[in-house]
Amino acid sequence: MFVIAGQHDDVLSVEIASILSSKLLYANVQKFADGEISVSLEANLYTTVIICFSIIKPVNECLIILLLIANAAKRMGATNIIAAIPYLPYCRQNKPQDNHALGIEVISQILNSSCIDSIISLDMPDFYKYLNKKFINISAIKLAKLANFHEYVIVMPDDGASQRYIDEILQLGYDFACLQKKRYNNGICKSILIRGKVNDKKCLIIDDIVDSGNTIKEAAKLLLSKGAKSIECFVTHAIASKFIPNIHIQKIITTNSIPFKIRDGVEVISVAKQIADASTLFTRPSKMAI
């Protein structure tokens, strides 16, 4: 088995390769003068390969590189191509709107037509509806369990988070609270508590993505106003470089799904073990092994 490191995921790829006792391979990515990309691999594969690659800024360029790596791997004899894509772009464009492209559907169609056999991602459940590849989604609830949050009230900061996590939270028997965004005529958006009790409780806000951080900050303000004892936050994908803990949030925990510069008050946990474990569900004997 080979692990092929994506452009941004060298550290995560090294960890996954170590866990799986696999060879680590780096793709050779070059650009022509007009920006066109060329990818090559310096090995004959003839086995399962795992491409580890979060598609982040520049998103569209990274997507092309991933597809080219997969094609190069196939041409070099790979018998089973697993794409470990911790963060998949266009996941926020998941609600049909008049006159708008449905981004999640378009990206799924591109991946469906690629050489990739199966995909592993983190906290991206909506892709189930559009991918015809084998797909494993590792939820934030499973990732948050790494940090021993059983004594917390799990807080879902908006309707999207509630839809993603409520079934799993109920199965695990966690205490929880649901918030909802209410938009007023003056354009102001506020969070309201619609379910659960947080008074004198340690609260853990859990969400898939933090970008501007406004949703998390508004949720924290509301929880404090309702008597929460303390507030921490678990976010699977820390996209925003500007977001840092404010006075309302004692600690933020995120994953290394996206390269993230360590800051005071922010803890980054590795998802290498979860991705490595998931990849074993997709492995099968190679042609050489047969």
N, C-alpha and C positions, 0 to 999 in steps of 0.2 A: 504494500500500500504506500502511496505517496500523498503528502499534504503539500499543496501548491499555495504559496503565500500570495495574497492579493497585494495591491499597491499600498494599502493603508494598514494592513492587519498583521504585520510581521510578528509582533509580540504574541498575539493570540494564536497565530499559526504555529509558532515555536512551541507553545504550551500544548496545543492539540497534538502535534507530531510527537512530543515527548510522552504524552499520556498513552497514545496508540502505538508507541515504539515504531513509528513510521519514518520513512525518509522525507526530509524537507526539501522542497524544490522551489526556486524563485523564478517567476516568469521574466523573460527579457522583454521589456516594453520600450518601444522606440516610437518617435514621432517624425513624420515628414514635415517639410517646411510649411505646408498648408494646414497642419494640425492632424492629418490622417494618422491613425495609430497602427503599428505593426507589433505583433506578439509572436514570440518563439519560445520553445522549451528545449532545454539541453539534455534530454533523456528519452530513451525508449521506455514506455510505461507498461503496457500489457498487464494491467492489474487495476484495482480500484484506486481512484484518485479523489481526494477531497480538496476542492477549491475553497479557500477561506477568504471572503471578500465582502466587507460591508460597503454598500454603494452610497457613498457620501460625497460631499462637495469636492470636485465638480461632478454632480450626480450623473449627468448624461454621459460624460466621458468614462466614468467608472463602469457604467452599465455596458458600454461597448467593450471595454477591456475584459470584463468578466466573460462576455460572449465569445470574444476572440480566444481567451485562455481555454475555455471549454472546447472550442473547435480545434485548437492546437493539440489539446490532450487527446481528443478523439482520433485525430490524424496520426498521433504518435502511439496509438494502440491501446489507449485506456478502454477497459471493458465495462467500467461502471463509474460514472461521473456524478459525484455528490457535491452540490454547491451549498456550503455553509455560509449563508448570507444573513448575519445577525440583524442588520438593519436593511430592509427593503424600501426603496423610495416609492413615492406616490401612494403610500398607504393611507394618507390623509384625504386623498381624492377618491373616497369610497362611497359617496352618496350621489346618486343620479340627480342632476339638475338640468333644467332646460338650457339649451345652447352651450353646455359645458361638456368637454370631453371627460369621460370616466377614466381617470388616470390609472387606477388600480387594475382595470380591465385591460387597458392597453399594455401595461408592463407584463401582466400575466400572459397575454397573447405572444409577446416577444419571447418570454421564458419558455412557453410551451413549444415554440418552434425551434428552440436551441438544442444543442447536443447534450444538455444536462439531463440526467436520469431522475434525480431526486433532489429535494431542497429542504434545508433546515433553516429555520428563522426564529427570532425571538419576539414574542408578543405581537404577532401579525396575523391574527385569526381570520381576518376578512379575505385573505388570499385563498382560503379553502374554496370559496365560491367560484373562483375563476381559473385556478391552476388545474391542469390535467396531469401534472406530474405527481409522483409520490411526495408527500409534504408533511413535515413535522413542525408544529409550532410549539415552542417552549414558552409557557405563559409566565407573566410577571409574578403570579402567585407562587409558582414553583421556585422561581428564582429568589423571591423574598424569603422563603423558608430557610434559605441558607443563613440568614442573619438572625434566626430565632425570634421571630416576631409574634409568637403565640400569645403573649400577654398584652398585645395591643388591640385597640379597635381599628379595624381596617376601614379606611375612609376612601370612597370613590368620589372624585371631585366633580364629575359631570355625568351626563347621560351616557356618553360613549364609554367611559370607564365602567359604569354600572352594567352595561350590556356585555362588556368583555369578561368581567370577573365574577358577577353575582352567582352564577351556578357553581363555580368551583369553590367559592367562599362558603356557600351553603353546605356543600359536600364535606368540606374540611371542618365545619363547625366553628369558624371564627366569628367573633363579635364584629359587627360592621355598621357603617353609617353611609348613607347615600346623600350626596349633594346634587344640586341642580342649578344651572345658570339661569338667571332671570334678567331679561333685557327690558329696559324701560324706554319710554318714548324719547327721552333726552339722549339716548345712545349709551347710557351707562349700563354696565353689566355687573350684576352682583350674584354672589352665591347664596343659596338658601338650603337649609337642612330639611330634607323631606322624609328621612327615615333613620332611625337609630338614636342612641343616646351617647353623648360624649362628655357629659359633665364629670369632672374629676377622673377622667380617663387619659391614659397615654394613647395618643392617636398616631397612626401611620397612614399618610396619604400615599396612595399607590396609583401610578399612571404609566402609560406606555412611552410617551414622548414629552420632554420639556423643551420648548422653543423660546418663546418670550418669557415664560415663567409666570405670566399673569394669572393663569388658572390656579396654579399651586398657591400663589401668594394670597389670592382672594379667599381660597378655601381655608388657608391657615388663619386669616383674620376672623373668619366666621367661627371656626372651631374655638378660638380663644374667647370670643364673645359668648360662646355657649358653655364656657367653663372647663375646656380641655386642660388637663394637667400639663401635658407637654406634647409637642408636635415634631414628628420626623417625617421624612419623605423618601419613598423608593420610586425611582424612575428608571425604566429599562434602557431608554436611549436618551442620552444627554446631548442633544443637538446644539443648543444655544451656548455660545461661548461667553455671553454676558451674564447668564443666570448664576447667581451665587446665593447662599443662604442669607435671608434677612433676619431681622430681630424676632420674627414670629416662628422661625423654623430652627430647631436646635441642630439638626443634622440631615444631610441629604446623602442617600446611597444610590449609586448608579452602577451600571455594568461597563465592561470594556468592549461592548458591542461597537462603540465608536471611539476612536482614539481621543482621550480626554486628559487635559492637563490637570494634575492634582491641585486642589485648592483647599484652604482651611475650611473645615466644616463639611467637606465632601469626601465620602469613602467610595472607592471603586472596587468592585468585586469581579473576579474573573468568571467567565461563563465557559471556559475551555472544557471543563469536565462534563458539563451538560451537553455541549455540542459533540464531544467525543463519544459519549454514551449513546446519543441519538444516532450518530453515524453508523454504529455497529448494527443497527436495525436494518440498514440499507445494504450492508456488505453481502457479497456472495462470492463463491470461488471464482478466481480468474481463469482465463484460458490456459495460462501456464500451469496453474495448480491442477487443472483437469488433465 
